[in-house]
Amino acid sequence: MQPCVDDLADDFDNLSINSTATTAIETKRSTSSGSETTTWTTTTTTTTTTTTTTTTTSIASSSSKPHAPSHDPCWDAIRKVKSKNATLSLDDFRFVRRLGSGDIGSVYLVELKESGGGGGGGGESGERSKCMFAAKVMDKKELVGRNKDGRAKIERDILEILDHPFLPTLYATLDTPRWSCLLTEFCPGGDLHVLRQNQPDKRFGEPAVRFYASEVVVALEYLHMLGIIYRDLKPENVLVRSDGHIMLTDFDLSLKGDNSTSSAQVVSDQNPPITTSPSNEYHNDPPQFANSSCILPNCMVPAVSCFHPKRKRRKRSNNRGALEIVAEPIDVRSMSFVGTHEYLAPEIISGEGHGNAVDWWTLGVFIFEMFYGVTPFKGLDHEVTLANIVARALEFPKEPTVPSPAKDLMTQLLIKDPTRRMGSTMGATAIKHHQFFDGVNWALLRCTKPPYIPRPVNYRDTVRADKGADNSVEYY
């Protein structure tokens, strides 16, 4: 039985009151094939004497992040509360409803009480909606008991350094003796899995796929430049902001190297990797890349680029001498078996060790699912799916009709050998130059009109949802 929001809110408010409770928490992680459900039990015992609960607050500063918008009303509201109370605590928030759950915690829609004033919503609904957050709440004791505290720390560390329009803003971290809470922005558009299910034939058209894929590409590029491998790209983890642009979420499976950043360099790209036959550009050229010292982790880009095979190319005079940012390969490797079954890269399944190329494999699966409504290697069960990923050749359904450039991009991203996979050597730079993304203005993605803009969140709607019979509905 899923605990309702009121019970959880009461638990936060009454941590000092005597209680002995055993709560069964059902954790659901949606995939395109259904839900994987794990049930685990927590036992909480407190003494009969009233004690004082201390909340440790860490508030991220927008001033330390140069790309954070200065007009964000959420920052203003948090600063206002902090100026009055000297600190921010869970008591400053009203838990509206449960949005979803993952392996290490549940996410709730919360409202900063001070932001909307008193009353029941009324004419203040617009003001209230500006100061709503997504709060990921984790039980510290459970994290330690299930050996998940390391993953929670990794997610927190990553969120604290992110500063990108397509990645989460961490407003504050709240810690009590029992709970750890990450306060991030709320995305009213839900996730792309739900949005795709609502499309005609449960799939997106080419313009929408290009829009969402392009924003995912630059988000992954930024993460790789920080030395972070995301490892959990899937439609459920791509949220839609109020302006229609995307935000990647859920970083507890991510891998971060010891060094804070990768050895990204700006190079002059005299010959962009584009030919009249893009299908032959990458996966037919493994010898040139394999024999090059450029694939060594500590050799990002040589003085003379060796990423382009010596042969005749179609040159574009208007791009001659353009500057490129190359952020891969990054010197991070892992032997872990992590991810969602249908999105796992072959090198993760085989246990041979993996690096940043797994993110480009998942991008290929992501684009495939956006176009066709299914993942490319899905089997009758998880074991068959994993066997298909390792051994079965990529095949495209006859319906719907998908443009050749899109198929070519997916083919190059879904190469089973990670050393030959598009993105493994030049990262996002190679992917951006692919014909499928022709016409995309990478520098002005935020100015591109989204294919879908969610309706504004109405405070009264959240109140009605809160009073509904089922508060455990997964919004994203």
C-alpha positions as CSV (number, residue, x, y, z in Angstrom):
1,M,0.0,0.0,0.0
2,Q,1.5,3.3,-1.1
3,P,1.6,5.9,1.7
4,C,-0.5,8.9,0.8
5,V,1.0,12.4,0.6
6,D,-0.8,13.5,3.8
7,D,0.8,10.7,5.8
8,L,4.2,11.5,4.5
9,A,3.8,15.2,5.2
10,D,2.7,14.3,8.7
11,D,5.7,12.1,9.1
12,F,7.9,15.1,8.2
13,D,6.1,17.4,10.5
14,N,6.0,15.0,13.5
15,L,9.4,13.4,13.4
16,S,9.8,14.2,17.2
17,I,6.5,12.5,18.2
18,N,6.6,9.0,19.5
19,S,5.6,6.4,16.9
20,T,6.4,2.9,15.9
21,A,5.5,2.1,12.3
22,T,6.2,-0.4,9.6
23,T,5.5,0.9,6.1
24,A,5.6,-1.2,2.9
25,I,6.9,1.0,0.1
26,E,6.2,-0.2,-3.5
27,T,8.8,1.2,-5.9
28,K,7.9,1.2,-9.5
29,R,10.2,1.9,-12.4
30,S,8.4,2.2,-15.7
31,T,9.8,0.9,-18.9
32,S,8.4,0.7,-22.4
33,S,7.4,-2.9,-21.7
34,G,5.6,-2.3,-18.4
35,S,6.6,-1.8,-14.8
36,E,9.3,-3.5,-12.8
37,T,8.1,-3.6,-9.2
38,T,10.1,-4.1,-6.1
39,T,8.6,-4.1,-2.6
40,W,10.7,-3.4,0.5
41,T,9.9,-2.7,4.0
42,T,11.1,-0.1,6.4
43,T,10.7,-0.1,10.2
44,T,10.9,3.2,12.0
45,T,11.0,3.4,15.8
46,T,11.3,6.6,17.8
47,T,11.4,7.1,21.5
48,T,8.5,8.2,23.7
49,T,10.3,11.4,24.7
50,T,10.0,14.5,22.5
51,T,13.2,15.4,20.8
52,T,14.3,18.2,18.6
53,T,14.8,17.3,14.9
54,T,17.6,19.2,13.2
55,T,17.4,19.9,9.5
56,T,20.7,20.6,7.7
57,T,20.1,22.8,4.7
58,S,22.4,23.4,1.7
59,I,21.1,26.0,-0.7
60,A,22.6,26.2,-4.1
61,S,23.5,29.7,-5.1
62,S,22.3,30.8,-8.6
63,S,25.0,33.5,-8.5
64,S,27.7,30.8,-8.6
65,K,26.2,29.4,-11.8
66,P,26.6,31.9,-14.6
67,H,23.9,30.4,-16.8
68,A,21.1,30.4,-14.1
69,P,18.3,32.8,-15.0
70,S,18.4,35.8,-12.7
71,H,14.6,36.3,-12.9
72,D,13.7,32.8,-11.5
73,P,11.0,33.5,-8.9
74,C,11.9,30.2,-7.1
75,W,15.3,31.5,-6.2
76,D,13.7,34.8,-4.9
77,A,11.1,32.9,-2.8
78,I,13.8,30.6,-1.3
79,R,16.0,33.6,-0.4
80,K,13.0,35.4,1.2
81,V,12.3,32.4,3.4
82,K,15.9,32.0,4.3
83,S,16.2,35.7,5.2
84,K,13.3,35.3,7.7
85,N,14.1,31.9,9.2
86,A,17.9,31.8,8.6
87,T,17.5,28.3,7.2
88,L,15.2,26.3,5.0
89,S,13.5,23.1,6.4
90,L,10.9,20.6,5.3
91,D,8.4,22.5,7.4
92,D,8.6,25.3,4.9
93,F,7.0,23.1,2.2
94,R,3.5,21.7,1.6
95,F,3.6,18.2,0.0
96,V,0.9,18.3,-2.7
97,R,1.1,14.9,-4.3
98,R,3.4,12.0,-5.2
99,L,4.8,12.3,-8.8
100,G,6.6,9.0,-9.1
101,S,9.2,6.8,-7.5
102,G,12.6,5.2,-8.4
103,D,15.0,2.7,-6.9
104,I,16.3,5.0,-4.2
105,G,13.5,7.4,-3.4
106,S,10.1,8.9,-4.3
107,V,9.5,12.3,-6.0
108,Y,6.8,14.6,-4.7
109,L,5.3,17.9,-6.0
110,V,5.8,20.4,-3.2
111,E,5.0,24.0,-2.7
112,L,6.9,26.6,-0.8
113,K,4.4,27.8,1.8
114,E,5.6,31.4,1.9
115,S,5.5,31.8,-1.9
116,G,1.7,32.0,-2.3
117,G,0.5,33.5,0.8
118,G,-2.5,32.1,2.7
119,G,-5.8,30.9,1.6
120,G,-7.0,28.0,-0.5
121,G,-5.6,29.0,-3.9
122,G,-8.2,31.4,-5.4
123,G,-6.6,34.2,-7.3
124,E,-3.2,33.3,-6.1
125,S,-3.0,30.1,-8.2
126,G,-0.7,31.7,-10.7
127,E,1.7,32.9,-8.0
128,R,1.7,29.6,-6.3
129,S,2.5,27.7,-9.5
130,K,5.7,29.7,-9.9
131,C,7.1,28.3,-6.6
132,M,6.4,24.6,-7.0
133,F,9.3,22.1,-6.9
134,A,10.0,18.5,-7.4
135,A,11.3,17.0,-4.1
136,K,13.2,13.7,-4.3
137,V,12.9,12.2,-0.8
138,M,15.1,9.3,0.3
139,D,15.2,7.3,3.5
140,K,18.7,7.4,4.8
141,K,18.4,4.2,6.8
142,E,17.0,2.3,3.8
143,L,19.8,3.7,1.6
144,V,22.4,2.3,3.9
145,G,20.6,-1.0,4.5
146,R,20.4,-1.6,0.7
147,N,23.9,-0.3,0.0
148,K,22.4,2.6,-2.1
149,D,23.8,5.5,-0.2
150,G,26.7,5.8,-2.6
151,R,24.4,6.2,-5.5
152,A,22.4,8.9,-3.6
153,K,25.7,10.8,-3.0
154,I,26.7,10.6,-6.6
155,E,23.4,12.0,-7.7
156,R,23.7,14.8,-5.2
157,D,27.2,15.6,-6.2
158,I,26.3,15.7,-9.9
159,L,23.2,17.9,-9.4
160,E,25.3,20.4,-7.4
161,I,27.6,21.1,-10.3
162,L,25.1,21.2,-13.2
163,D,24.5,24.5,-15.0
164,H,22.7,23.8,-18.3
165,P,19.3,24.7,-19.8
166,F,18.4,21.0,-20.4
167,L,19.5,19.7,-17.1
168,P,18.0,20.1,-13.6
169,T,18.4,23.1,-11.3
170,L,19.1,22.0,-7.8
171,Y,17.6,24.7,-5.5
172,A,18.5,23.1,-2.1
173,T,19.3,19.9,-0.3
174,L,17.5,19.2,3.0
175,D,18.7,16.7,5.5
176,T,17.1,15.4,8.7
177,P,18.3,12.4,10.8
178,R,16.0,10.2,8.7
179,W,15.4,11.9,5.4
180,S,17.5,13.3,2.6
181,C,15.7,15.6,0.1
182,L,16.8,17.1,-3.2
183,L,14.8,20.1,-4.2
184,T,14.7,20.6,-8.0
185,E,12.5,22.2,-10.6
186,F,9.1,20.8,-11.4
187,C,8.3,19.9,-15.1
188,P,4.6,20.2,-15.7
189,G,4.8,18.5,-19.1
190,G,5.5,15.0,-17.7
191,D,7.9,12.7,-19.5
192,L,8.4,11.7,-23.2
193,H,7.2,8.2,-22.5
194,V,3.8,9.4,-21.5
195,L,3.8,12.1,-24.2
196,R,4.6,9.5,-26.9
197,Q,1.7,7.3,-25.6
198,N,-0.6,10.2,-26.2
199,Q,0.5,10.7,-29.8
200,P,-1.4,9.3,-32.8
201,D,-0.1,5.7,-33.3
202,K,1.9,6.2,-30.1
203,R,5.0,7.7,-31.9
204,F,6.4,11.0,-32.9
205,G,6.9,12.6,-36.3
206,E,10.3,13.4,-37.7
207,P,10.3,17.1,-36.6
208,A,9.5,16.2,-33.0
209,V,12.1,13.4,-32.9
210,R,14.7,15.8,-34.3
211,F,13.8,18.5,-31.7
212,Y,14.0,16.2,-28.7
213,A,17.0,14.3,-29.9
214,S,19.0,17.5,-30.6
215,E,18.4,18.7,-27.1
216,V,19.4,15.4,-25.6
217,V,22.6,15.4,-27.7
218,V,23.7,18.8,-26.2
219,A,22.8,17.7,-22.7
220,L,24.9,14.5,-23.0
221,E,27.7,16.5,-24.5
222,Y,27.7,18.8,-21.5
223,L,27.7,15.9,-19.1
224,H,30.6,14.3,-21.0
225,M,32.5,17.5,-20.8
226,L,32.2,17.3,-17.0
227,G,33.5,13.8,-17.0
228,I,30.0,12.3,-16.4
229,I,28.5,9.3,-18.2
230,Y,24.7,9.5,-17.8
231,R,23.9,5.7,-18.4
232,D,20.2,6.0,-18.0
233,L,18.8,7.8,-21.1
234,K,15.2,6.7,-21.8
235,P,11.9,8.5,-22.5
236,E,10.9,8.2,-18.9
237,N,13.9,10.3,-17.8
238,V,13.4,13.0,-20.4
239,L,10.9,15.6,-18.8
240,V,9.1,18.4,-20.6
241,R,9.5,21.8,-19.0
242,S,6.8,24.5,-19.0
243,D,8.3,26.0,-22.1
244,G,8.3,22.7,-24.0
245,H,12.0,22.2,-23.8
246,I,13.5,19.1,-22.2
247,M,15.2,18.3,-19.0
248,L,17.1,15.1,-18.3
249,T,16.5,13.7,-14.8
250,D,17.5,10.8,-12.5
251,F,21.3,10.7,-12.1
252,D,21.7,8.0,-9.5
253,L,23.0,5.5,-12.1
254,S,25.5,8.0,-13.6
255,L,29.2,7.6,-13.4
256,K,31.6,10.5,-12.6
257,G,35.3,10.3,-12.9
258,D,37.7,11.5,-10.2
259,N,38.7,14.5,-12.3
260,S,36.1,17.2,-12.4
261,T,36.1,17.6,-16.2
262,S,37.2,15.8,-19.3
263,S,40.0,17.2,-21.5
264,A,37.7,19.1,-23.9
265,Q,39.5,21.2,-26.5
266,V,38.4,23.7,-29.1
267,V,39.7,22.7,-32.5
268,S,39.5,24.1,-36.0
269,D,37.4,21.7,-38.1
270,Q,38.6,22.3,-41.7
271,N,36.7,19.3,-43.0
272,P,33.4,18.6,-41.3
273,P,32.6,14.9,-41.3
274,I,29.9,15.0,-44.0
275,T,29.8,13.2,-47.3
276,T,27.2,12.5,-49.9
277,S,26.9,9.0,-48.5
278,P,26.9,9.4,-44.7
279,S,26.2,5.7,-44.2
280,N,29.8,5.0,-45.2
281,E,31.3,7.7,-43.1
282,Y,31.9,5.9,-39.8
283,H,31.1,2.2,-39.5
284,N,33.1,1.4,-42.6
285,D,36.2,3.1,-41.3
286,P,37.4,1.2,-38.1
287,P,41.0,0.7,-39.3
288,Q,41.7,4.4,-39.5
289,F,40.3,5.1,-36.1
290,A,41.8,2.0,-34.5
291,N,45.3,2.8,-35.7
292,S,45.1,6.4,-34.5
293,S,46.5,7.5,-31.2
294,C,43.5,9.7,-30.8
295,I,41.5,7.0,-29.2
296,L,43.8,6.9,-26.2
297,P,42.0,8.5,-23.1
298,N,44.7,11.1,-22.5
299,C,45.0,12.2,-26.1
300,M,41.8,14.1,-26.8
301,V,42.7,16.0,-30.0
302,P,46.1,16.1,-31.7
303,A,47.7,19.2,-33.2
304,V,46.6,17.9,-36.6
305,S,43.2,16.2,-36.6
306,C,43.3,12.5,-37.4
307,F,39.6,12.0,-37.0
308,H,38.9,12.4,-40.7
309,P,40.1,9.6,-43.1
310,K,42.2,10.8,-46.0
311,R,39.9,10.7,-48.9
312,K,37.9,13.1,-51.1
313,R,35.0,14.8,-49.4
314,R,32.3,17.2,-50.2
315,K,33.5,20.5,-48.9
316,R,31.3,23.3,-47.6
317,S,33.0,26.6,-48.0
318,N,30.8,28.3,-45.5
319,N,31.9,26.0,-42.7
320,R,35.6,26.1,-43.5
321,G,37.6,26.8,-40.4
322,A,34.7,26.6,-38.0
323,L,35.5,26.0,-34.4
324,E,34.4,22.7,-32.8
325,I,34.3,21.6,-29.2
326,V,35.4,18.0,-28.8
327,A,34.7,16.5,-25.4
328,E,35.4,12.8,-25.9
329,P,36.7,10.3,-25.3
330,I,36.6,10.8,-21.5
331,D,38.9,8.8,-19.2
332,V,36.1,7.1,-17.3
333,R,35.5,3.3,-17.3
334,S,33.2,1.0,-15.4
335,M,32.5,-2.7,-15.1
336,S,29.0,-2.1,-13.5
337,F,25.9,-3.7,-14.8
338,V,23.5,-0.7,-14.7
339,G,20.7,0.7,-16.7
340,T,17.3,-0.3,-18.1
341,H,17.2,-3.7,-19.9
342,E,16.0,-2.5,-23.3
343,Y,18.5,0.3,-23.3
344,L,21.6,-1.5,-22.2
345,A,24.6,-1.3,-24.5
346,P,26.2,-4.6,-25.6
347,E,29.5,-3.8,-23.7
348,I,27.6,-3.5,-20.4
349,I,25.8,-6.8,-20.9
350,S,29.1,-8.6,-21.9
351,G,30.8,-7.1,-18.8
352,E,33.9,-6.1,-20.8
353,G,33.9,-2.6,-19.4
354,H,32.3,0.5,-20.8
355,G,32.8,4.2,-21.2
356,N,31.0,7.2,-22.7
357,A,30.0,5.3,-25.8
358,V,27.1,3.7,-23.9
359,D,25.3,7.1,-23.9
360,W,25.4,7.2,-27.7
361,W,24.0,3.7,-27.9
362,T,21.1,4.7,-25.7
363,L,20.6,7.7,-27.9
364,G,20.1,5.4,-30.8
365,V,17.6,3.3,-28.9
366,F,15.9,6.5,-27.7
367,I,15.5,7.8,-31.3
368,F,14.3,4.4,-32.5
369,E,11.6,4.3,-29.8
370,M,10.5,7.8,-30.6
371,F,10.0,6.9,-34.3
372,Y,8.6,3.4,-34.0
373,G,7.0,3.2,-30.6
374,V,9.1,0.2,-29.5
375,T,12.7,-0.4,-28.7
376,P,14.8,-2.2,-31.4
377,F,15.9,-5.3,-29.5
378,K,12.9,-6.0,-27.2
379,G,12.3,-9.7,-26.6
380,L,9.6,-11.8,-24.8
381,D,11.5,-11.3,-21.5
382,H,14.6,-9.7,-20.1
383,E,16.9,-12.6,-21.0
384,V,15.8,-12.7,-24.6
385,T,16.1,-8.9,-24.8
386,L,19.7,-9.0,-23.5
387,A,20.6,-11.8,-26.0
388,N,19.1,-9.8,-28.8
389,I,21.1,-6.7,-27.9
390,V,24.4,-8.7,-28.0
391,A,23.7,-10.9,-31.0
392,R,20.8,-9.8,-33.2
393,A,21.3,-7.5,-36.1
394,L,19.4,-4.2,-36.2
395,E,16.2,-4.3,-38.2
396,F,13.8,-1.5,-39.0
397,P,10.0,-2.2,-39.1
398,K,8.3,-1.7,-42.4
399,E,5.9,0.7,-40.8
400,P,5.9,3.6,-40.3
401,T,8.0,5.1,-43.1
402,V,11.1,6.7,-41.6
403,P,13.5,8.9,-43.6
404,S,16.8,7.4,-44.7
405,P,19.0,9.9,-42.8
406,A,17.2,8.9,-39.6
407,K,17.8,5.2,-40.2
408,D,21.4,5.9,-41.0
409,L,21.9,7.8,-37.8
410,M,20.3,5.0,-35.8
411,T,22.4,2.4,-37.6
412,Q,25.6,4.2,-36.7
413,L,24.6,4.8,-33.1
414,L,23.6,1.2,-32.7
415,I,26.9,-0.4,-33.8
416,K,27.6,-3.1,-31.2
417,D,31.4,-2.5,-31.2
418,P,31.8,0.7,-29.0
419,T,35.1,1.6,-30.7
420,R,33.3,1.9,-34.1
421,R,30.1,3.5,-32.8
422,M,29.4,7.0,-33.8
423,G,30.3,9.4,-31.0
424,S,33.0,7.2,-29.5
425,T,35.8,9.3,-30.8
426,M,34.5,12.8,-31.6
427,G,31.5,12.6,-29.4
428,A,28.6,14.9,-30.0
429,T,30.6,16.8,-32.7
430,A,30.2,13.9,-35.1
431,I,26.5,13.4,-34.3
432,K,25.7,17.1,-34.8
433,H,27.2,16.9,-38.3
434,H,25.0,14.0,-39.3
435,Q,22.5,14.7,-42.2
436,F,19.5,14.0,-39.9
437,F,20.3,17.2,-38.0
438,D,20.7,19.4,-41.1
439,G,19.0,22.7,-40.4
440,V,19.4,22.5,-36.6
441,N,20.8,25.7,-35.2
442,W,22.8,24.2,-32.3
443,A,23.7,27.6,-30.9
444,L,20.0,28.6,-30.6
445,L,18.2,25.5,-29.6
446,R,16.4,27.3,-26.8
447,C,14.9,29.6,-29.4
448,T,13.5,26.7,-31.4
449,K,9.7,26.3,-31.1
450,P,8.9,23.1,-29.3
451,P,6.5,20.6,-30.9
452,Y,4.4,20.6,-27.6
453,I,4.0,23.1,-24.9
454,P,2.2,21.9,-21.7
455,R,-0.7,23.9,-20.4
456,P,0.2,26.1,-17.3
457,V,-0.1,24.3,-14.0
458,N,-3.2,25.4,-12.1
459,Y,-3.0,25.3,-8.3
460,R,-6.6,24.3,-8.1
461,D,-5.8,21.2,-10.2
462,T,-3.1,20.1,-7.8
463,V,-5.5,20.5,-4.9
464,R,-8.1,18.4,-6.7
465,A,-5.5,15.8,-7.5
466,D,-4.3,15.8,-3.9
467,K,-7.9,15.0,-2.7
468,G,-8.3,12.3,-5.3
469,A,-8.6,8.6,-4.4
470,D,-5.1,7.6,-5.7
471,N,-2.2,9.8,-4.8
472,S,0.3,7.2,-6.1
473,V,-0.3,7.8,-9.8
474,E,3.0,8.3,-11.6
475,Y,3.0,11.7,-13.2
476,Y,6.5,11.0,-14.6
